[in-house]
């Protein structure tokens, strides 16, 4: 969900995961590592939105198609790099289970 559109009071008592919560014991999550390995993002401004959208997709569908990845990240914009490397990174992360 878009956190900027979700009133904070509605999250009271619920578990909320941010991009910082994905890494464990100082190690990047498989999705974060794949994005880094593929040099998929540049300036970092859009990184949390893309990664959290991709994480939500992989949690629901561990083996998405390229088209499903495109749909999942469609609500995010990147003006630096484009999307192909990011799509490849997400598909790579899906294979890293």
C-alpha positions as CSV (number, residue, x, y, z in Angstrom):
1,X,0.0,0.0,0.0
2,X,1.1,3.6,-0.5
3,X,2.1,4.8,2.9
4,X,1.6,8.4,1.9
5,X,-2.1,7.6,1.3
6,X,-2.7,5.5,4.4
7,X,-3.6,7.3,7.6
8,X,-1.2,6.5,10.4
9,X,-4.0,5.8,12.9
10,X,-5.2,2.9,10.7
11,X,-1.9,1.2,11.2
12,X,-2.2,1.3,15.0
13,X,-1.6,-2.3,16.3
14,X,-0.6,-3.6,12.9
15,X,2.8,-4.7,11.6
16,X,4.5,-2.2,9.3
17,X,7.6,-3.1,7.4
18,X,9.8,-0.4,5.8
19,X,12.7,-0.8,3.5
20,X,15.0,-0.6,6.5
21,X,13.2,-3.6,8.0
22,X,14.1,-5.9,5.1
23,X,17.7,-6.4,6.0
24,X,18.6,-8.9,8.8
25,X,21.7,-9.0,10.9
26,X,23.3,-6.3,8.7
27,X,22.8,-8.3,5.5
28,X,20.7,-7.1,2.7
29,X,17.5,-8.9,1.8
30,X,17.7,-11.0,-1.4
31,X,15.7,-8.4,-3.3
32,X,17.9,-5.5,-2.1
33,X,21.0,-7.5,-3.0
34,X,19.7,-8.3,-6.5
35,X,18.9,-4.6,-7.2
36,X,22.4,-3.7,-6.1
37,X,24.0,-6.5,-8.2
38,X,22.1,-5.4,-11.3
39,X,22.9,-1.7,-10.8
40,X,19.2,-1.3,-11.2
41,X,18.7,2.1,-9.5
42,X,20.9,5.2,-9.5
43,X,20.0,8.2,-7.3
44,X,18.1,6.3,-4.6
45,X,15.1,8.6,-4.5
46,X,12.7,5.9,-5.9
47,X,14.5,2.9,-4.4
48,X,12.1,2.3,-1.4
49,X,9.0,2.5,-3.5
50,X,10.3,0.0,-6.1
51,X,11.7,-2.4,-3.6
52,X,8.7,-2.5,-1.3
53,X,6.4,-2.9,-4.4
54,X,8.5,-5.8,-5.6
55,X,8.7,-7.3,-2.1
56,X,4.9,-7.2,-1.9
57,X,4.7,-9.0,-5.3
58,X,7.3,-11.7,-4.3
59,X,5.5,-12.3,-1.0
60,X,2.2,-13.0,-2.9
61,X,3.8,-14.6,-5.9
62,X,7.3,-16.0,-5.4
63,X,7.8,-16.7,-9.1
64,X,6.3,-13.9,-11.1
65,X,6.4,-13.4,-14.9
66,X,8.0,-10.4,-16.4
67,X,4.6,-9.0,-17.1
68,X,3.5,-9.4,-13.4
69,X,6.7,-7.6,-12.3
70,X,5.9,-4.7,-14.7
71,X,2.4,-4.4,-13.3
72,X,3.7,-4.6,-9.7
73,X,6.1,-1.7,-10.1
74,X,3.9,0.4,-12.4
75,X,3.0,2.9,-9.7
76,X,6.6,4.0,-9.3
77,X,8.6,6.3,-11.4
78,X,12.4,6.4,-12.1
79,X,13.9,9.2,-14.1
80,X,17.5,8.0,-13.8
81,X,17.8,4.4,-15.1
82,X,14.7,3.1,-16.8
83,X,13.1,-0.2,-15.8
84,X,14.8,-3.2,-17.6
85,X,17.6,-3.7,-15.1
86,X,15.1,-3.4,-12.2
87,X,12.8,-6.0,-13.8
88,X,15.8,-8.3,-14.3
89,X,16.8,-7.7,-10.6
90,X,13.4,-8.6,-9.4
91,X,13.2,-11.8,-11.5
92,X,16.7,-12.7,-10.3
93,X,15.6,-12.2,-6.6
94,X,12.7,-14.5,-7.3
95,X,15.2,-17.2,-8.3
96,X,17.3,-16.6,-5.1
97,X,14.9,-18.2,-2.7
